[in-house]
């Protein structure tokens, strides 16, 4: 009877160990994937920041052009 019980316990322990090993392997996989996602997110953030800077520069150029047009219109008496 003890042999059967020992064998049953060992069988369950083996199964548990196999599942723990599989979970550990899955966790390593998840860690690598999350790491990749974090890297991609940092690249996206960098691109968004660059886009914001580009937009700000374009807006500054447009503002200067608008000021120049207003001056030209005033000089030519085109403003009502």
Beta strands, then each sheet from edge to edge (+ up, - down):
end
